[in-house]
Amino acid sequence: MVNFIIIFEKSKHMNSETHLLVLFYIFYISAMTILVTMSYKFALKNKLGYLFLLISYISTAVYFVLFSLSDFMLSLIIVVYFWLIMQISYNLGKYKFAIVSSLVIQEILMSLLYYVILRGNLTKSLYSLYFYATDIPSFSLSISQIIIPAILEVVNSFMFFLMVFPEIAYLSFKYRNIYSLLLSSLIFAGPNIASEMTHSILPLPYDPIKESSILELLLSVIFTIYFSYKYISGRINTFYYLLFAISSLSLSSTEFYYSLTINQIPYAIATLLMTSMMFYYVDMSRKEVNVRIVPYLSLLPAVSELLFGASVAYFYNVISAVMVLSLTPFFVSLFPIFYYYSHRS
């Protein structure tokens, strides 16, 4: 509710027509987020749930096309291609992939719709998103060159975070899966989400990219110690530990790339993949804990601390501190390994 109060405050500064559209948009996405989440939860238990997700997708697609009538063919192509991803997956028997893609695609469409409302049409929205993603002037490029990066950039948007994170949090509590909740916190705490804040609904004077890089570093160190300790003490499955390690490595490497190049596309791809995996495995918290422990696996997430630390140095432009900011969290995150060997009988 607090999030939507913020949206309301921001909408006061818009013209009356846009103001009404944003208010309508708020009520729509509030209802759709709840509907999509409930449909997904039902789909995890019953294959009829795909039908409900398909109906909600059609509703979202129609809503999206209606608000993009000036770019009717372009909007129609987008929603048809998205539908094909879902339907082909379903027809090939990849049921869970189909329902996850349906959920994530709907959130992408609803997030993109916010930019359509603000920019006035779909084409302007896509060109703006491409510029946000690459920092490269895009109006000399054709729409076919920018459409995929622009849609990927939606995953970095604050609106996408506002819709997806509560869904993962609800499902995590529903299935008693604290690991998915922690991983999603790491996914959405980074500079990619912060970079879109002044372009979304928050009345901020600047994008808190530097501050979010520190938050991401702190969370990654805390979660690395937590997950590694759980793993070496035999209280977490190797599968979930590797999922955390892969997530941490992919996010840290793409964040480091972003800090060097200002290009967010790889970051968006990593965020999209990790978010999809959270939805895919959110109902698998009761998998048996493995007996065999490989303590050296703890080195994997520790390596990501080197990149998270280096990213902070580059975002703050303190290149001389790269070694300190990289090695300090790296050695701190190795504490569970030291603990394991010092207490091994």
Helices and strands as residue ranges (DSSP letters): H 2-11, H 16-45, H 49-66, G 69-71, H 72-91, H 95-119, H 122-134, H 143-153, G 154-156, H 158-174, H 178-187, H 191-194, G 197-199, H 209-232, H 238-261, H 265-281, G 295-298, H 299-315, G 319-321, H 322-332, H 335-342
